[in-house]
Amino acid sequence: MIEPELAFATLSDDMDCAEDYVKFCMKFVLKNNLSDLEFFDARIEKGLIARLNKVVNTAFNRVTYTECVEILESHIKDKSKKLKFENQVYWGCDLASEHEKYLTDKVF
């Protein structure tokens, strides 16, 4: 989790900074530790390098809290998805890791 504190910056500025920082770190690792990543890609997690490159080369999706809750609620109501969370979803709740993981892995 990255929460940069920048003087006179907007929330959008903070998000830009965080996105740039994550991408910088991934580029650094891809450039300087490629042999390690290849080991992991071959033996631990297939597709790791491709996924890291995708993150580096794709703009991050940005959604509001309200949009996240609405997406989760609509997916829960969609019976074809058979989606159930351990933690209840409603406007005002703290989104749990399971909610964030679903949004990042399945929606975005």
N, C-alpha and C positions, 0 to 999 in steps of 0.2 A: 504494500500500500504506500503510495507516495502522496504526500500532502505538502506541496511546496508553499512556503510563506514568502511572498514577494511584495515588497512595498509598492503601493499605488497600483496594484494589479487587480484585474477583474477575475471573476470565476473562470471565464473563458481563457484568460491568460494563464491561470493556474493549470487548467486542463491541457493547454498547449504545451506548457513546460513539462508536465508529467508524461504526456505522450512522447515528447521528444526525448526525455530522459530514458524511458523504457526502451525506445528504439535505439538510442545510442548504446545502451548496455548490451542489447542483443547483437547489434552490429559489431561491437568490440569482441564479444565472445565468439561470434561466427568467424571473425577475422583471426583472432589470436588463439583460439582453442578448438579449431576445427577438428583436429584428430580426436580429441576427447568427445566431441559431439558425434563424430562418425562412429566411435565405439558405442556410445549410447544408442544411436540410431540403429545400429546393426544388432545390438544384443539386449537392449532394455526397452526402448520405445520406438518402434518403427514409425517413420515419417516425422521424426522430431525436427530435423534440419529443415524440411519443407515447411513445417508449421511455423518455425521461427522466422524463416524468410517471408512467409505470408504476413506475419505480424509486422515485420519491418517495412514491408512494401504496401500495406493497406492502412487507410485512414481508420482511426478508432471511431466506432459508433458512439454517439452521445445521446442519451435519452434522459428525460427528467424522472424523478422519483415517481411522479404520478403516472407517467407513461409505463414505467416498469410494473407498477401495481396493476394497471389496466391490462397489460400484456399477460401477466401471470394469471390474473382472474379469468381472462378470456380463454386461456389455454386450459385452466382447471375445469371450466364449464364445458369445454369441447370434449364430449364423452369418447370420441374416437382416439384421443390422446392418452386416455386412462392415466392421467397425471394426478399424483397425490403427493403432497409435501408433509413432512413431519410437523413443520411450523406453519400456522395459519397465515394466509395472506389477506391483508386488508389495508386500506389507506390509513396511515398512522403507525403501522407496525415497523419495527426494524427489519429490513430484509436480511434473512439468514443466509449463511454460506450456500445452502442448498438452492435458494432462490437465485443468488448471483451466479452460481455455477450453471443452473439451467438456462438463464438468460445468455450467458457467454457461450456455452457449448451448443445449445439447441436453437436459440433464436437468432443470435448475432454471430 
